[in-house]
Amino acid sequence: MLHIVNKSPLVSNTLETCLGVAASGEILLIEDAVYAATAGNSFEPRLREAMGRFKVYVLQPDLDARGMGDKLVAGVTAVDYSGFVDLTTTSNTCQSWL
Amino acid sequence: MSEIKKFMFVNRKAPYGTIYALESLEVVLITAAFDQDVSLAFLDDGVYQLKKGQQTKGIEIKNFSPTYRALEDYDVEKLYVMKESLDARGLGPDDLLVPVTVLSQAEMGALMDQQDVVLSF
């Protein structure tokens, strides 16, 4: 299952709830959620822990827009829009956490 | 204008995810045009507004971050960033695209107390 999250981890508990509810699968961080995958963010330890259970992706155009491309946490995979589409088509279900 | 007031704009939202950051900038420029004493404060995810290297071509939204560098041309030179917010995001003054004054939480509160008008975005 693909989980799509779009909120900053320091503003909303969306990603925290997602990590708590889901056991495994793929997580795609888009829009303000890309900050969760940046080095030095206080959510980083929680994300690293989750990377043992989930494959974590980040949408590159959203990362670039925010000037955070140089801070991407190692092990997180950046995808473009066509990669986003591929993820939705290869997963049986998608959950957009709004 | 008979009286100059102290205006503070409190920015707490990341850019692009919502419209708040851009709307704040618009109002800041209007206020500056009326020769008021303008301060900008950046707290929480608002500090991300000042991150260097924003490239928005991929999301097809206007990159408004260069406007922060143009603020001094409008005599808006008081930019304050909260240290605790930078620390929680792994950022330092070198990551920002303009020179700022870094304040502690307590200092930020004291500065807020000195204002005549506080507008929150």
Backbone of each chain as ProteinMPNN parsed JSONL, in Angstrom:
{"seq_chain_A": "MLHIVNKSPLVSNTLETCLGVAASGEILLIEDAVYAATAGNSFEPRLREAMGRFKVYVLQPDLDARGMGDKLVAGVTAVDYSGFVDLTTTSNTCQSWL", "coords_chain_A": {"N_chain_A": [[0.834, -1.199, 0.0], [0.429, 2.231, -0.775], [1.249, 5.134, 0.916], [0.436, 8.501, 0.979], [1.664, 11.562, 1.969], [1.25, 14.977, 2.885], [1.844, 17.033, 4.683], [3.795, 19.164, 6.814], [5.913, 17.697, 9.272], [6.301, 19.012, 11.647], [4.209, 20.604, 12.065], [1.815, 19.329, 11.762], [0.198, 16.303, 12.874], [-0.036, 14.36, 10.991], [1.835, 12.693, 9.534], [2.949, 11.304, 11.657], [0.692, 9.892, 12.625], [0.155, 8.322, 10.383], [2.486, 6.718, 10.333], [2.062, 5.382, 12.666], [-0.306, 3.968, 12.278], [0.023, 2.432, 9.943], [1.689, -0.591, 9.007], [3.624, -1.405, 7.219], [4.999, -0.955, 3.878], [4.85, 1.53, 1.282], [5.876, 4.93, 1.487], [5.125, 8.097, 0.327], [6.386, 11.271, 0.32], [5.117, 14.439, -0.138], [4.716, 17.923, -1.198], [4.573, 20.028, 1.691], [5.359, 17.955, 3.33], [7.815, 17.049, 2.556], [9.768, 18.163, 4.111], [10.085, 16.459, 6.229], [11.925, 14.615, 5.462], [14.419, 15.739, 5.623], [17.772, 16.39, 6.591], [18.617, 16.98, 9.967], [16.205, 17.979, 10.75], [13.903, 17.875, 13.43], [12.253, 15.704, 13.31], [13.672, 13.778, 12.076], [14.962, 11.458, 13.382], [12.726, 9.845, 13.917], [11.788, 9.36, 11.363], [13.933, 7.905, 10.301], [13.79, 5.605, 11.839], [11.345, 4.628, 10.916], [12.067, 3.984, 8.353], [13.012, 1.446, 8.423], [10.819, -0.151, 8.213], [9.309, 0.801, 6.125], [9.435, 1.686, 2.643], [10.701, 4.688, 1.691], [9.8, 7.534, -0.135], [10.355, 10.676, -1.837], [9.007, 13.592, -3.313], [10.724, 15.014, -5.838], [10.436, 17.604, -7.265], [8.999, 19.101, -5.345], [10.778, 19.132, -3.243], [12.911, 20.556, -4.382], [11.659, 23.028, -4.891], [11.469, 24.031, -2.363], [14.054, 24.437, -1.709], [15.506, 22.422, -0.46], [16.949, 20.319, -1.428], [19.628, 19.756, -0.966], [19.68, 18.698, 1.505], [18.556, 16.226, 1.782], [17.699, 13.244, 3.452], [19.82, 10.44, 3.63], [19.108, 7.439, 1.902], [16.475, 7.846, 1.437], [14.361, 7.84, -1.346], [14.289, 9.865, -4.183], [11.722, 10.917, -6.371], [10.34, 11.81, -9.603], [7.491, 13.413, -11.246], [6.509, 11.421, -12.987], [7.491, 9.205, -11.738], [5.989, 9.288, -9.434], [3.48, 8.669, -10.508], [4.043, 6.066, -11.356], [4.395, 4.813, -8.855], [1.79, 4.912, -7.83], [0.493, 3.256, -9.582], [1.695, 0.794, -9.297], [1.077, 0.042, -6.757], [-1.411, -1.679, -4.861], [-3.364, -0.303, -3.425], [-3.941, 3.16, -2.54], [-3.389, 5.562, -0.014], [-4.248, 8.731, 0.688], [-3.174, 10.889, 2.996], [-4.795, 13.4, 4.35]], "CA_chain_A": [[0.0, 0.0, 0.0], [1.159, 3.499, -0.852], [0.737, 6.217, 1.761], [0.877, 9.804, 0.489], [1.549, 12.543, 3.051], [1.591, 16.306, 2.349], [1.936, 18.05, 5.744], [5.039, 19.243, 7.57], [5.821, 16.906, 10.502], [6.394, 19.873, 12.826], [2.992, 21.41, 12.108], [0.663, 18.43, 11.782], [0.551, 14.94, 13.295], [-0.439, 13.469, 9.904], [2.842, 11.659, 9.26], [3.042, 10.5, 12.883], [-0.455, 8.971, 12.628], [0.394, 7.384, 9.281], [3.506, 5.753, 10.764], [1.5, 4.584, 13.744], [-1.397, 3.113, 11.792], [0.496, 1.504, 8.914], [2.749, -1.49, 9.467], [4.694, -1.465, 6.219], [4.578, -0.476, 2.566], [5.588, 2.652, 0.727], [5.419, 6.268, 1.876], [5.582, 9.165, -0.559], [6.278, 12.586, 0.954], [4.961, 15.505, -1.127], [4.439, 19.273, -0.672], [5.316, 20.369, 2.913], [5.855, 16.746, 4.008], [9.203, 16.763, 2.176], [10.65, 18.6, 5.202], [10.303, 15.315, 7.133], [13.047, 13.824, 4.954], [15.613, 16.581, 5.542], [18.709, 16.186, 7.692], [18.625, 17.977, 11.027], [14.838, 18.218, 11.213], [13.739, 17.115, 14.674], [11.517, 14.474, 13.011], [14.573, 12.854, 11.367], [15.136, 10.148, 14.031], [11.474, 9.096, 13.757], [11.752, 8.914, 9.971], [14.949, 6.851, 10.134], [13.219, 4.414, 12.459], [10.291, 4.15, 10.015], [12.667, 3.484, 7.119], [13.199, 0.014, 8.567], [9.552, -0.822, 7.899], [8.732, 1.366, 4.911], [10.286, 2.277, 1.624], [10.293, 6.093, 1.735], [10.053, 8.328, -1.337], [10.067, 12.097, -1.727], [8.786, 14.173, -4.642], [11.861, 15.915, -6.09], [10.067, 19.001, -7.549], [8.606, 19.771, -4.103], [12.025, 19.316, -2.486], [13.648, 21.632, -5.053], [10.947, 24.292, -4.705], [11.735, 24.501, -1.004], [15.495, 24.629, -1.532], [15.978, 21.449, 0.518], [17.57, 19.196, -2.121], [20.957, 19.477, -0.408], [19.561, 18.16, 2.866], [17.777, 14.982, 1.771], [18.217, 12.161, 4.292], [20.311, 9.315, 2.836], [18.242, 6.26, 1.952], [15.166, 8.242, 0.912], [14.437, 7.868, -2.809], [13.592, 10.979, -4.819], [11.05, 10.576, -7.628], [9.696, 12.926, -10.306], [6.045, 13.197, -11.362], [6.211, 10.122, -13.603], [7.764, 8.226, -10.692], [4.795, 9.375, -8.587], [2.442, 7.889, -11.195], [4.445, 4.648, -11.289], [4.124, 4.305, -7.507], [0.346, 4.718, -7.641], [0.003, 2.146, -10.412], [2.247, -0.485, -8.85], [0.493, -0.301, -5.455], [-2.807, -2.102, -4.949], [-4.194, 0.79, -2.915], [-3.25, 4.378, -2.113], [-4.076, 6.34, 1.015], [-3.778, 10.113, 0.8], [-3.433, 11.394, 4.354], [-4.989, 14.859, 4.24]], "C_chain_A": [[0.87, 1.251, 0.0], [0.47, 4.547, 0.017], [1.311, 7.54, 1.255], [0.605, 10.849, 1.568], [1.994, 13.909, 2.525], [1.723, 17.398, 3.405], [3.291, 18.004, 6.443], [4.904, 18.494, 8.897], [5.851, 17.764, 11.761], [5.161, 20.755, 12.98], [1.767, 20.535, 12.328], [1.106, 17.047, 12.242], [0.222, 13.904, 12.216], [0.566, 12.336, 9.678], [2.995, 10.73, 10.469], [1.91, 9.465, 12.934], [-0.298, 7.905, 11.553], [1.377, 6.305, 9.722], [2.982, 4.852, 11.874], [0.479, 3.568, 13.262], [-0.874, 2.032, 10.833], [1.644, 0.66, 9.44], [3.939, -1.502, 8.508], [4.156, -0.93, 4.901], [5.454, 0.662, 2.087], [4.995, 3.956, 1.253], [5.997, 7.261, 0.889], [5.312, 10.504, 0.117], [6.207, 13.652, -0.136], [4.678, 16.832, -0.422], [5.232, 19.495, 0.636], [5.821, 19.148, 3.68], [7.304, 16.443, 3.636], [10.185, 17.188, 3.279], [10.963, 17.458, 6.177], [11.534, 14.521, 6.731], [14.32, 14.652, 4.829], [16.451, 16.449, 6.807], [18.635, 17.329, 8.69], [17.241, 18.349, 11.519], [14.605, 17.352, 12.455], [12.898, 15.852, 14.476], [12.441, 13.392, 12.422], [14.753, 11.497, 12.059], [13.905, 9.251, 13.856], [11.379, 8.553, 12.33], [12.727, 7.759, 9.753], [14.459, 5.535, 10.708], [12.179, 3.79, 11.515], [10.869, 3.541, 8.742], [13.023, 2.002, 7.209], [11.967, -0.78, 8.143], [8.979, -0.401, 6.548], [9.819, 1.699, 3.906], [9.802, 3.735, 1.498], [10.739, 6.828, 0.468], [9.733, 9.792, -1.064], [9.919, 12.66, -3.14], [9.816, 15.277, -4.894], [11.443, 17.366, -6.406], [9.646, 19.773, -6.295], [9.819, 20.045, -3.215], [12.817, 20.503, -3.063], [12.996, 22.993, -4.819], [11.283, 24.896, -3.355], [13.224, 24.67, -0.713], [16.121, 23.614, -0.59], [16.678, 20.245, -0.114], [18.909, 18.79, -1.54], [20.878, 18.822, 0.971], [18.789, 16.84, 2.937], [18.463, 13.889, 2.597], [18.615, 10.979, 3.398], [19.389, 8.107, 3.003], [16.818, 6.556, 1.512], [15.311, 8.401, -0.601], [13.631, 9.039, -3.373], [12.97, 10.508, -6.129], [10.506, 11.849, -8.272], [8.213, 12.594, -10.472], [5.709, 11.848, -12.005], [6.508, 8.989, -12.619], [6.602, 8.141, -9.702], [3.684, 8.502, -9.205], [2.768, 6.396, -11.127], [4.12, 4.049, -9.926], [2.636, 4.03, -7.307], [-0.15, 3.52, -8.446], [0.543, 0.794, -9.952], [1.738, -0.887, -7.471], [-0.967, -0.702, -5.643], [-3.75, -0.985, -4.51], [-3.315, 1.976, -2.547], [-4.078, 5.039, -1.013], [-3.459, 7.723, 1.031], [-4.181, 10.65, 2.16], [-3.577, 12.906, 4.291], [-4.994, 15.529, 5.6]], "O_chain_A": [[1.897, 1.322, 0.675], [-0.724, 4.81, -0.125], [2.526, 7.683, 1.117], [-0.528, 11.008, 2.024], [2.99, 14.004, 1.808], [1.714, 18.581, 3.062], [3.862, 16.931, 6.639], [3.89, 18.635, 9.581], [5.466, 17.297, 12.834], [5.075, 21.557, 13.91], [0.809, 20.937, 12.988], [2.254, 16.658, 12.029], [0.202, 12.705, 12.495], [0.191, 11.165, 9.635], [3.152, 9.518, 10.315], [2.146, 8.299, 13.251], [-0.583, 6.73, 11.785], [1.135, 5.117, 9.51], [3.403, 3.703, 12.006], [0.409, 2.449, 13.77], [-1.278, 0.872, 10.907], [2.47, 1.132, 10.221], [5.094, -1.595, 8.922], [3.004, -0.506, 4.815], [6.633, 0.755, 2.43], [3.784, 4.077, 1.439], [7.202, 7.275, 0.64], [4.172, 10.833, 0.444], [7.114, 13.764, -0.96], [4.434, 16.869, 0.784], [6.424, 19.19, 0.69], [6.634, 19.293, 4.593], [7.961, 15.661, 4.323], [11.288, 16.651, 3.377], [11.982, 17.487, 6.867], [12.126, 13.829, 7.559], [15.202, 14.325, 4.034], [15.934, 16.402, 7.923], [18.596, 18.5, 8.309], [17.101, 18.963, 12.577], [15.068, 16.213, 12.51], [12.833, 15.013, 15.375], [12.041, 12.235, 12.288], [14.7, 10.469, 11.384], [14.035, 8.041, 13.668], [10.943, 7.422, 12.118], [12.395, 6.764, 9.108], [14.688, 4.474, 10.128], [12.142, 2.571, 11.342], [10.241, 2.684, 8.12], [13.305, 1.368, 6.192], [12.071, -1.945, 7.76], [8.252, -1.161, 5.908], [10.967, 1.958, 4.267], [8.625, 3.977, 1.229], [11.898, 6.751, 0.061], [8.942, 10.111, -0.176], [10.629, 12.243, -4.055], [9.788, 16.33, -4.256], [12.046, 18.289, -5.858], [9.909, 20.971, -6.193], [9.878, 21.061, -2.523], [13.324, 21.342, -2.319], [13.682, 23.986, -4.579], [11.372, 26.115, -3.212], [13.605, 25.01, 0.407], [17.152, 23.895, 0.022], [16.969, 19.265, 0.571], [19.291, 17.621, -1.607], [21.902, 18.437, 1.536], [18.415, 16.391, 4.021], [19.661, 13.646, 2.451], [17.853, 10.568, 2.523], [18.947, 7.798, 4.109], [16.04, 5.64, 1.245], [16.263, 9.017, -1.08], [12.445, 9.187, -3.079], [13.604, 9.792, -6.904], [10.244, 12.839, -7.59], [7.728, 11.612, -9.91], [4.737, 11.202, -11.616], [5.862, 7.943, -12.657], [6.274, 7.066, -9.199], [3.042, 7.71, -8.515], [1.892, 5.568, -10.875], [3.633, 2.922, -9.837], [2.263, 3.032, -6.69], [-1.099, 2.847, -8.043], [-0.084, -0.238, -10.192], [1.937, -2.027, -7.049], [-1.673, -0.137, -6.479], [-4.788, -0.747, -5.128], [-2.122, 1.832, -2.28], [-5.306, 5.07, -1.077], [-2.28, 7.878, 1.35], [-5.363, 10.843, 2.445], [-2.579, 13.618, 4.188], [-5.145, 16.747, 5.687]]}, "seq_chain_B": "MSEIKKFMFVNRKAPYGTIYALESLEVVLITAAFDQDVSLAFLDDGVYQLKKGQQTKGIEIKNFSPTYRALEDYDVEKLYVMKESLDARGLGPDDLLVPVTVLSQAEMGALMDQQDVVLSF", "coords_chain_B": {"N_chain_B": [[0.757, 61.115, 6.282], [0.439, 61.055, 9.677], [1.363, 59.774, 11.954], [3.833, 57.416, 12.762], [3.625, 53.98, 12.983], [4.558, 50.972, 14.744], [4.818, 48.056, 13.065], [4.484, 44.562, 13.148], [5.032, 41.625, 11.341], [4.1, 38.384, 11.647], [5.353, 35.396, 10.72], [4.56, 32.087, 10.193], [4.305, 29.9, 8.551], [5.281, 27.432, 6.142], [6.638, 28.061, 2.825], [4.739, 27.899, -0.291], [3.24, 25.424, 0.282], [0.971, 26.436, 1.438], [-0.871, 29.541, 0.906], [-0.154, 31.547, 2.592], [2.495, 32.626, 3.087], [3.188, 34.053, 0.769], [1.066, 35.899, 0.676], [1.561, 37.34, 3.001], [3.968, 38.647, 2.325], [3.004, 40.358, 0.328], [1.372, 42.118, 1.805], [3.253, 43.2, 3.513], [4.822, 44.716, 1.731], [2.959, 46.615, 0.917], [2.467, 47.901, 3.355], [4.976, 48.962, 3.881], [5.073, 50.879, 1.889], [3.579, 52.865, 2.927], [5.254, 54.137, 4.629], [5.707, 53.035, 7.224], [6.956, 51.639, 10.344], [8.382, 48.696, 9.907], [8.617, 45.329, 10.905], [9.712, 41.971, 10.367], [8.914, 38.797, 11.504], [10.027, 35.47, 11.882], [8.903, 32.363, 12.621], [8.648, 28.939, 13.779], [7.607, 26.769, 11.103], [7.746, 28.896, 9.417], [10.349, 29.822, 9.124], [11.358, 28.428, 6.995], [10.647, 29.897, 4.785], [12.741, 31.545, 4.198], [14.773, 29.985, 3.247], [17.711, 29.296, 1.414], [18.215, 28.78, -2.164], [15.791, 28.034, -3.417], [13.915, 26.487, -5.939], [11.501, 26.643, -8.128], [10.566, 25.77, -10.551], [9.785, 23.168, -11.247], [7.346, 22.776, -9.897], [5.764, 24.617, -10.948], [5.035, 27.061, -9.772], [5.247, 30.49, -8.872], [8.45, 31.555, -7.889], [8.885, 33.241, -5.106], [10.877, 33.877, -3.393], [13.176, 35.542, -4.006], [12.189, 38.064, -3.484], [12.472, 38.606, -0.772], [15.065, 39.399, -0.596], [14.902, 41.82, -1.83], [13.637, 43.458, -0.087], [15.026, 45.353, 1.429], [15.276, 47.506, -0.251], [12.886, 48.684, 0.028], [13.067, 49.81, 2.438], [12.632, 47.931, 4.408], [14.142, 46.4, 6.784], [14.312, 44.994, 9.056], [14.547, 41.931, 10.004], [13.675, 39.15, 11.774], [14.526, 36.055, 13.186], [13.561, 33.11, 14.806], [15.566, 31.358, 17.05], [15.132, 28.788, 18.178], [13.378, 27.678, 16.338], [14.92, 27.494, 14.016], [16.863, 25.655, 14.926], [15.334, 23.321, 15.374], [14.895, 22.51, 12.856], [17.245, 21.909, 11.657], [18.637, 24.021, 10.572], [20.706, 26.948, 9.966], [21.853, 30.402, 10.254], [23.435, 30.615, 7.932], [22.112, 29.115, 6.054], [20.164, 30.705, 5.093], [18.679, 33.126, 2.835], [18.942, 35.831, 3.177], [20.479, 38.365, 5.293], [19.82, 38.058, 8.74], [18.467, 38.789, 12.023], [18.994, 36.73, 14.685], [16.916, 35.563, 17.179], [16.196, 34.566, 20.564], [13.46, 32.622, 21.923], [12.378, 34.048, 24.115], [13.386, 36.625, 23.664], [12.124, 37.184, 21.264], [9.487, 37.318, 22.093], [9.588, 39.581, 23.727], [10.153, 41.562, 21.859], [7.849, 41.447, 20.339], [6.044, 42.461, 22.129], [6.596, 45.151, 22.047], [5.347, 46.216, 19.874], [2.991, 48.185, 17.901], [1.102, 47.208, 16.158], [0.298, 43.903, 15.332], [0.469, 41.495, 12.893], [-0.613, 38.379, 11.778], [0.522, 35.574, 9.983]], "CA_chain_B": [[0.825, 60.231, 7.45], [0.768, 61.853, 10.852], [2.024, 59.006, 12.992], [4.418, 56.148, 12.328], [3.387, 52.888, 13.936], [5.427, 49.789, 14.638], [4.088, 46.887, 12.566], [5.22, 43.302, 13.057], [4.389, 40.53, 10.602], [4.541, 37.117, 12.227], [5.243, 34.361, 9.671], [4.74, 30.762, 10.807], [3.957, 28.844, 7.596], [6.245, 27.153, 5.075], [6.193, 28.598, 1.534], [4.197, 27.016, -1.361], [2.211, 24.484, 0.732], [-0.21, 27.293, 1.58], [-0.675, 30.85, 0.286], [0.116, 32.539, 3.639], [3.797, 33.285, 2.975], [3.106, 35.023, -0.322], [0.13, 36.954, 1.079], [2.266, 38.164, 3.979], [4.89, 39.506, 1.582], [2.215, 41.39, -0.354], [0.937, 43.113, 2.781], [4.478, 43.864, 3.981], [5.215, 45.725, 0.739], [1.956, 47.69, 0.997], [2.696, 48.638, 4.605], [6.216, 49.727, 3.723], [4.784, 52.009, 1.006], [2.988, 53.918, 3.764], [6.303, 54.633, 5.518], [5.555, 52.583, 8.605], [8.104, 50.917, 10.9], [7.991, 47.31, 9.657], [9.479, 44.201, 11.283], [9.222, 40.644, 9.987], [9.352, 37.727, 12.41], [9.873, 34.13, 11.302], [8.834, 31.357, 13.679], [8.175, 27.612, 13.351], [7.91, 26.475, 9.699], [7.956, 30.166, 8.706], [11.771, 30.022, 8.815], [11.609, 27.826, 5.684], [10.439, 30.901, 3.736], [14.01, 32.214, 3.908], [15.803, 29.001, 2.846], [18.419, 29.514, 0.137], [18.206, 27.767, -3.216], [14.458, 27.589, -3.836], [13.8, 26.337, -7.399], [10.09, 26.228, -8.203], [10.173, 25.462, -11.922], [9.142, 21.855, -11.286], [5.967, 22.776, -9.387], [5.049, 25.641, -11.711], [4.552, 28.15, -8.903], [6.246, 31.563, -8.881], [9.428, 31.584, -6.804], [8.872, 34.61, -4.564], [11.936, 34.062, -2.388], [14.063, 36.691, -4.247], [11.581, 39.285, -2.949], [13.001, 38.888, 0.572], [16.326, 40.134, -0.779], [14.585, 43.169, -2.316], [12.921, 44.213, 0.947], [15.783, 46.506, 1.924], [14.991, 48.623, -1.152], [11.641, 49.304, 0.537], [13.398, 50.158, 3.825], [12.252, 46.881, 5.352], [15.445, 45.812, 7.083], [14.261, 44.301, 10.353], [14.112, 40.545, 9.856], [14.01, 38.408, 12.986], [14.276, 34.622, 13.06], [13.662, 32.498, 16.13], [16.631, 30.353, 17.102], [14.572, 27.463, 18.454], [12.758, 27.189, 15.11], [16.031, 27.081, 13.149], [17.491, 24.458, 15.502], [14.459, 22.155, 15.207], [14.854, 22.174, 11.427], [18.601, 21.672, 11.171], [19.06, 25.182, 9.783], [21.428, 28.028, 10.628], [21.806, 31.645, 9.471], [24.083, 30.426, 6.628], [21.156, 28.478, 5.141], [19.13, 31.674, 4.727], [19.056, 33.924, 1.67], [19.151, 37.225, 3.585], [20.984, 38.513, 6.657], [18.729, 38.196, 9.702], [18.82, 38.788, 13.434], [18.466, 35.524, 15.328], [16.463, 35.859, 18.539], [15.639, 33.466, 21.354], [12.016, 32.684, 22.122], [12.067, 35.127, 25.065], [13.659, 37.904, 22.991], [11.064, 37.378, 20.275], [8.304, 37.741, 22.844], [9.79, 40.954, 24.183], [10.036, 42.414, 20.675], [6.43, 41.451, 19.976], [5.377, 43.336, 23.112], [6.87, 46.566, 21.756], [4.702, 46.625, 18.62], [1.662, 48.8, 17.919], [0.217, 46.345, 15.386], [0.887, 42.603, 15.001], [-0.336, 40.772, 11.902], [-0.167, 36.986, 11.81], [0.334, 34.793, 8.749]], "C_chain_B": [[1.268, 61.016, 8.681], [1.643, 61.06, 11.822], [2.586, 57.708, 12.422], [4.196, 55.094, 13.402], [4.358, 51.746, 13.688], [4.567, 48.586, 14.262], [4.992, 45.66, 12.623], [4.373, 42.268, 12.303], [4.965, 39.215, 11.115], [4.269, 35.986, 11.223], [5.548, 32.984, 10.25], [4.459, 29.612, 9.852], [5.077, 28.669, 6.563], [5.726, 27.746, 3.76], [5.575, 27.5, 0.66], [3.114, 26.036, -0.909], [0.886, 25.18, 0.974], [0.129, 28.659, 1.005], [-0.22, 31.913, 1.306], [1.414, 33.317, 3.432], [3.763, 34.368, 1.898], [2.191, 36.189, 0.055], [0.778, 37.897, 2.09], [3.192, 39.152, 3.282], [4.151, 40.661, 0.901], [1.837, 42.507, 0.625], [2.133, 43.883, 3.351], [4.856, 44.996, 3.025], [4.237, 46.907, 0.745], [2.214, 48.562, 2.224], [3.931, 49.523, 4.493], [5.973, 50.966, 2.868], [4.15, 53.168, 1.774], [3.955, 54.419, 4.832], [6.092, 54.273, 6.979], [6.833, 51.854, 9.044], [7.778, 49.415, 10.864], [9.054, 46.318, 10.144], [8.85, 42.907, 10.795], [9.785, 39.623, 10.972], [9.062, 36.382, 11.761], [9.996, 33.093, 12.414], [8.382, 30.032, 13.067], [8.53, 27.365, 11.875], [8.078, 27.745, 8.863], [9.419, 30.402, 8.351], [12.13, 29.433, 7.447], [11.398, 28.824, 4.545], [11.763, 31.508, 3.28], [15.108, 31.261, 3.453], [16.386, 29.371, 1.483], [18.054, 28.447, -0.887], [16.841, 27.269, -3.642], [14.351, 27.626, -5.365], [12.415, 25.789, -7.702], [9.622, 25.839, -9.603], [9.347, 24.171, -11.995], [7.707, 21.841, -10.794], [5.132, 23.881, -10.033], [4.331, 26.653, -10.823], [5.648, 29.204, -8.905], [7.149, 31.473, -7.647], [9.488, 33.01, -6.265], [10.011, 34.864, -3.584], [12.905, 35.212, -2.705], [13.512, 38.01, -3.69], [12.114, 39.628, -1.556], [14.309, 39.673, 0.484], [16.076, 41.574, -1.218], [13.959, 44.041, -1.23], [13.683, 45.443, 1.425], [15.604, 47.73, 1.025], [13.71, 49.364, -0.745], [11.819, 49.732, 1.993], [12.82, 49.178, 4.838], [13.523, 46.097, 5.656], [15.471, 45.036, 8.39], [13.659, 42.92, 10.174], [14.606, 39.744, 11.062], [13.608, 36.945, 12.845], [14.474, 33.982, 14.433], [14.618, 31.312, 16.119], [16.087, 28.935, 17.286], [13.969, 26.842, 17.186], [13.822, 26.726, 14.114], [16.606, 25.747, 13.627], [16.649, 23.209, 15.223], [14.405, 21.674, 13.766], [16.239, 21.964, 10.827], [19.139, 22.81, 10.335], [19.853, 26.163, 10.646], [21.346, 29.263, 9.761], [22.426, 31.497, 8.078], [23.164, 29.77, 5.599], [20.139, 29.476, 4.583], [19.608, 32.634, 3.65], [19.206, 35.407, 1.956], [19.781, 37.271, 4.973], [19.804, 38.741, 7.607], [19.304, 38.365, 11.102], [18.172, 37.563, 14.066], [18.147, 35.848, 16.789], [16.032, 34.581, 19.243], [14.131, 33.667, 21.459], [11.634, 33.884, 23.01], [12.285, 36.5, 24.43], [12.587, 38.223, 21.969], [9.792, 37.89, 20.953], [8.396, 39.185, 23.284], [9.617, 41.934, 23.029], [8.574, 42.555, 20.24], [5.652, 42.425, 20.871], [5.543, 44.815, 22.794], [6.088, 47.1, 20.561], [3.371, 47.338, 18.862], [0.65, 47.89, 17.224], [0.945, 45.032, 15.094], [-0.059, 41.867, 14.05], [0.244, 39.365, 11.737], [-0.494, 36.258, 10.511], [0.875, 33.38, 8.924]], "O_chain_B": [[2.364, 61.575, 8.703], [2.554, 61.612, 12.438], [1.902, 56.991, 11.692], [4.533, 55.289, 14.57], [4.899, 51.577, 12.595], [3.706, 48.153, 15.029], [6.143, 45.718, 12.192], [3.19, 42.069, 12.581], [6.169, 38.972, 11.025], [3.119, 35.665, 10.92], [6.651, 32.737, 10.738], [4.382, 28.462, 10.284], [5.731, 29.634, 6.168], [4.518, 27.918, 3.592], [5.854, 26.316, 0.85], [2.149, 25.827, -1.644], [-0.182, 24.611, 0.75], [1.281, 28.917, 0.655], [0.066, 33.048, 0.927], [1.432, 34.538, 3.586], [4.261, 35.474, 2.109], [2.515, 37.343, -0.223], [0.566, 39.109, 2.04], [3.204, 40.341, 3.603], [4.621, 41.799, 0.904], [1.966, 43.69, 0.311], [2.031, 45.077, 3.636], [5.172, 46.103, 3.461], [4.646, 48.058, 0.595], [2.186, 49.79, 2.149], [3.94, 50.669, 4.943], [6.601, 52.001, 3.095], [4.183, 54.313, 1.322], [3.547, 55.043, 5.811], [6.277, 55.107, 7.866], [7.676, 51.503, 8.219], [7.001, 48.923, 11.682], [10.237, 46.456, 9.832], [7.629, 42.751, 10.801], [10.987, 39.596, 11.236], [8.002, 36.175, 11.171], [11.038, 32.961, 13.056], [7.808, 30.003, 11.979], [9.629, 27.711, 11.441], [8.511, 27.669, 7.713], [9.711, 31.104, 7.383], [13.086, 29.875, 6.81], [11.918, 28.618, 3.448], [11.9, 31.932, 2.132], [16.255, 31.676, 3.289], [15.667, 29.707, 0.542], [17.635, 27.347, -0.528], [16.74, 26.169, -4.185], [14.649, 28.638, -6.001], [12.179, 24.591, -7.548], [8.434, 25.606, -9.825], [8.346, 24.097, -12.707], [6.92, 20.994, -11.216], [3.957, 24.06, -9.712], [3.192, 27.044, -11.08], [6.833, 28.874, -8.936], [6.676, 31.334, -6.519], [10.075, 33.89, -6.895], [10.101, 35.947, -3.007], [13.425, 35.822, -1.771], [14.266, 38.953, -3.452], [12.201, 40.803, -1.197], [14.626, 40.489, 1.349], [16.919, 42.447, -1.011], [13.771, 45.24, -1.436], [13.078, 46.454, 1.782], [15.759, 48.863, 1.481], [13.49, 50.514, -1.127], [10.84, 49.986, 2.695], [12.551, 49.542, 5.983], [13.93, 45.234, 4.878], [16.501, 44.492, 8.787], [12.44, 42.747, 10.188], [15.806, 39.676, 11.328], [12.489, 36.636, 12.436], [15.441, 34.281, 15.133], [14.501, 30.397, 15.303], [16.536, 28.0, 16.624], [14.042, 25.629, 16.987], [13.658, 25.703, 13.45], [16.809, 24.828, 12.834], [17.19, 22.159, 14.876], [13.93, 20.574, 13.484], [16.377, 21.853, 9.608], [20.002, 22.602, 9.482], [19.703, 26.211, 11.867], [20.829, 29.2, 8.646], [22.0, 32.172, 7.14], [23.416, 29.864, 4.398], [19.348, 29.135, 3.705], [20.8, 32.926, 3.558], [19.563, 36.171, 1.059], [19.638, 36.326, 5.749], [18.901, 39.523, 7.31], [20.486, 38.111, 11.333], [16.957, 37.38, 13.991], [18.996, 36.341, 17.532], [15.563, 33.635, 18.609], [13.601, 34.728, 21.131], [10.703, 34.628, 22.705], [11.488, 37.419, 24.621], [12.183, 39.375, 21.816], [9.115, 38.782, 20.442], [7.416, 39.928, 23.227], [9.016, 42.996, 23.188], [8.129, 43.627, 19.831], [4.733, 43.111, 20.423], [4.733, 45.641, 23.217], [6.15, 48.292, 20.259], [2.713, 47.129, 19.881], [-0.507, 47.804, 17.635], [2.094, 45.052, 14.653], [-1.229, 41.647, 14.362], [1.453, 39.198, 11.577], [-1.617, 36.313, 10.009], [0.808, 32.574, 7.996]]}, "name": "protein", "num_of_chains": 2, "seq": "MLHIVNKSPLVSNTLETCLGVAASGEILLIEDAVYAATAGNSFEPRLREAMGRFKVYVLQPDLDARGMGDKLVAGVTAVDYSGFVDLTTTSNTCQSWLMSEIKKFMFVNRKAPYGTIYALESLEVVLITAAFDQDVSLAFLDDGVYQLKKGQQTKGIEIKNFSPTYRALEDYDVEKLYVMKESLDARGLGPDDLLVPVTVLSQAEMGALMDQQDVVLSF"}
